[in-house]
Amino acid sequence: MEQLANLTFGLIRTDAHDIRFAAKRLREHIELIGQIFLGVPDASRANIHSSYLAPYYSLTKTDSLGDKLIQLSNALIDAGMDDKVARRILKNIRTWSDELYRTAKTLLLLAIEKKSQFTFDSLHWIAHVTKLLVALARAPIADEQTRTALEKNANWLISVISWIPGDKETTQFVESFSMIELLFEATLDAIDRASPLVTKSGSDLLIGWAFKAGRHETGWGTLGRTMIALVVLVLWKDELQLVPGLKSEVAKKLNEPDTPKQEVRDRAARQLRERAASLRPREFELDTVLHAMNQIERGKVHVLLTEMADILSPGTATERISPHDFD
């Protein structure tokens, strides 16, 4: 896999006129190798899948493809308008990212099926590359065509997450890899970079996950935690016109088949109300959602958390709240 990672990075930096065929063949080889290794039993402690596929998919190891792409992307974003080499490399990244979602989807779903720890690497790689493509789409050297294509490819890539099955066993397994935080960070990044396409997809994925995974008794409090993340996202830019859309979408989901049972909705509503009653900033907040929440006017957060709780469970609105110490 190290050789394929190096070939991919070399292809991105090549001065060849058209890399479409080579990029397609590389994706096919990566998918095949990934499928072969995901078919090998992976003891959780040995973590064979992640270790072997790390040169391409790891975001924590130096000199991996992910690490090199970060450095290259930063250089491209800082490149001058007359830098022809940078423009060529950016167009190569655009070509490389075309249909990248196909391989990502195949390997993610296989990793989930095998209950492999590589699921973590795959999910975080998808979110990471999505953010890189959105950032590159806003690079000064990106022309309109390249910008549109990069954003489209980023959107297709993050949308792979929508294919995750919704059964209890699968959602409980995937939730252990911080799915809510991952989607939240990717969506918040898209908001900050003014990418409406990826912002919409990220928000839709979060709402979808709230009701796909949140209807099960997984032990993660998914429905309530996702609602908190969505409240932060719609208030992030102080654009209150987004609030009615969130309320409407959640209300619509509650009327669909397989919506969470009322007892699950009641617990989620209590979670929102307890959070609303316990809004106080911490100097060192490690939770990414709560860290972002601390930067929003508390009054607005309190109101919307309470309103979302009322939508989920109007019957618990009069219950006495005993704020927990969330520190």
N, C-alpha and C positions, 0 to 999 in steps of 0.2 A: 504493500500500500504506500510505502514511502516513495517508491519510484513513480507511482501514479500521481501522488501529490506534487512531486517535483515536476513531472511532465505537465501537469495542469498549470502550475505557476509559470513554467517556461512558456507555455502556449499563450497565456495571457500577455506576457511581455514580448512576444515575438513581433517581428516587423513584417510578417506574412500579410498578404493583402486580404485573404479571406480564410478564417479559421473554423468556419461552420462544420465542415466535415470532420476535421480533427477533434473538435470539441464534442461532437456527437459520439464519435468512437470512444473517446476517453470516458464519457458518461456511461456508456454501455459496459466498458471494462470495470469501472468502479462499482456499478450496480451488480455485475456478475460476481466480482470478488466479495462484495458485501454479503450477497445472498449465500455464497458458499460458506463463509465464516459464521454467519448467523445460524447456519444449519448445524454447526458444531455445538455440542452441549457446553454451556457456560456456567461453571460454578460461580456463585455470587462473589465469593472471596477472591477467586482467581481473576475474574473480570476479563476473560480472554478476548471477548468481542471488542470491548472498548480499547484494550491495549493494542490489538493488532490494527484496528482502524484509526488509531489516534493520529498518525501523520496527516490524515486528511480531515478528520472530524473533531479532533481535540481543540478546545479553546483555552486550555490551561498549560499546555506544553509549548515551550519555545521552539521555533523553527518548524512548526506545523503549518499547513496551508492557511489555517485561520489566522495564525500569528503574522504570517507574511502578507496576507490580504489587508490586515489592519494597517501595517506600515505603508503598504503601497497605496491604500485608499487615502491615508493622511497626506501623502505626497501629491496625489492627484488633486485633492481638494485645494491644496496650497499652490498648485502649479499656475504659472502665468498664462494669460490668454494666448500668447504667441508660442506656447510650448507644443510643438507638433507631435513629439514623442508621447507626451502625456495624453493628448487627444486620441492618438492611435490606441494606446493601452486602454483608455476608457471605453472605446468602441469594442475592443476585444472582450472586456468584461461584460459589456452588453451582450455580445454574441455568446459568450460562455454561459451566461445566466439564462439564456433562452431555454425553456423547457427543463430547467434545473429541477423544477418541482417534481418531475416524473420520477427521477431517481430518489429524491428525498421522500416522496410518498411511499415508494416500494419498500425502501429500507426501514422507514419509521414503522409502517404497519407490520412488517416482518419481525422487527425487534419487539414490538408490543405483543405480537402473537407468541413469541418465544419467551416472553417475560425476561428479556435481556436487559442488563444494566446499560447497554448501548442506547436504550431508549432516551436516557438522560442526554447523552452526547448528541443524538439526532435532533431532539427537540430544541436544545440550546443552539445547535449549529443553524437550524432553520431560522430561529429568531435573530441570531447574530448576523447571518448573511442578509436577511431581510433589512436589518438596520443599516448595514453597509451599503446596500443598493439604494436605499432611500437617501442616504447621505451623499452618495456619488451622483444621484440624480440632481442634487442641488449644487454640485460643484460648478464654479464659474466657467470652466471649459466645456461643460456639457451643452451641446446644441439642443434645440427643441425636440428633435427626433430621438436623440439618445436619452434625453431626460424622460420622455414619455415611455420609451421601451424599458428603461431601468425600473421605473416605478411600477409598470405593468408586471415585470418579472418578479419584483419584490412582493407584489400583491398575490400573484399566483403561488409563490413560495410559502408565505405565511398561511395561505388558505389550505395548505396540505393538512393542517391541524383539524380541519372540519371533518376529515375522513376517519378520525379515531372512533372506533365503535362505542356505543353508549351503554353497554351492559355493565352491571355493577362491578364485576371482577376487573374489567379493563379500566374503568374510570377510577376505581380505587388504586390500581397500580400506577396509572399515569399521574394521579394527584400527588403521589409521593415525590414527584420530580418538579414540584413548584409550578404547576401549569398556570395558575392564576397570576402569579408574579411575573412569569415569563411573558404572557400575553399583555399584561398591564405595561410592562417596560417597553415592549415593542410598539404598543399603541401610543404611549406617552411620547416616545421618541418621534413617531410619525406626526403627532400633534405639534411638537416643538419645531419640526422641520417643515411644517406646512404641507403635508402630504395627505390630502383629503381621501384619496383612494385607499391607502393603507390604514388610515385612521378609521374609516368606515368598516373595513374588513376586520380590523383588530377588535373594534367595539362589538361587531356582530358575532365574532368568535367567542368573546367573553360572555355575551348574553346566551349564546348557544350552549356554552359549557356550563353556565349556571343551571340551565334546565336539563341538560343531558346528564351531567354528573350529579347535580344537586338534588335530583329526585331520588337518589339512592342513599341508604344509610351507610355512608363510607367512613364516617368518623372524622372527616376533615372539615365539616361545617361549610361545604362548598357554596351552597346557595347564598348564605349570609356574607361570606368573605368576598364572593364575586360581586354582590350588590355594592359592597363598600368600595371596591375597586372602580366600579362603573360610576358611582357618585363622584369620586375624585376626578375621573376623566372628564365628565361633562362640566365640572366646575373649574377645571384647570386653567382655562383661558378667560374665566369670568364671562363666558358667553351663555347667559341664562336662557337663551332661546333653545339651547340643546336639551334643557330639562324636560319640557313636554314630550319630546321624542322618546326619551328614556322611559318615562312613565307609561306612555302609550304602548311601547314595545313590550315592556314587562307585563302589563295588563293583558295584552294579546296572548303572550306565552302562557299565562295562567289559565286561559280558556282553551288551550290546545290539548289533544289527547296525551296521556302519560305525563301530565304536569305533576310536580311534586305534591305529595299528600299534604293535607292541611296541617298535620302535626309537624311535618318538616318545615312548612312555611311559617308556622308559629315560632319554631325555634330560631329560624333565620331572622324573623321580625324582632324577637327579643334581643338577638345579637346586635342588630342595627340600633335598637333603642338604647341598649347598654353602652354601645360605642358613642352614640350621640350624647349620652349623659356623662361620658368620661373623657371629653375632648380636652386634652391638655398636652402641650408639646413636650417632647423629650429632647434633650440636647443631642444625644447620640441614639437616634432611632435606626435600627438595622432593617426593619421591615420596609421594603421599598414603597408599598402602598401607603403605609402610615407616615413615612418620611415625606411623601408628596402631600398627604393630607395636612400635615403641619404647616404647609406653606400657603394654605387657603384660609380665607376668613372663616373663623370657627362658627359664626352665626349662620352662614350659608350652608356649611356642612351639616350642622345640627338640624336645620330645617329639612334639608333634602333626605338625610338619613331617616328622619321621622316619617316623612311622606312616603318613602319607599317601604318602610315597615308597615305603614297603614295599607298600602296596596297589597302587600303579601298577606297580611293578617289583620284585617280591621277589628276582629274580635278580641285581639290582645291589646288594643290601644289604651284601654283604661287600667291595665295592670300596673301595679306599683313597680317602679324600676329601682333595682339595687345595683348601682354601678360597681362593676368589678374593677379591681386594680390591674390595669393592663400593663403596668411597668414590669 
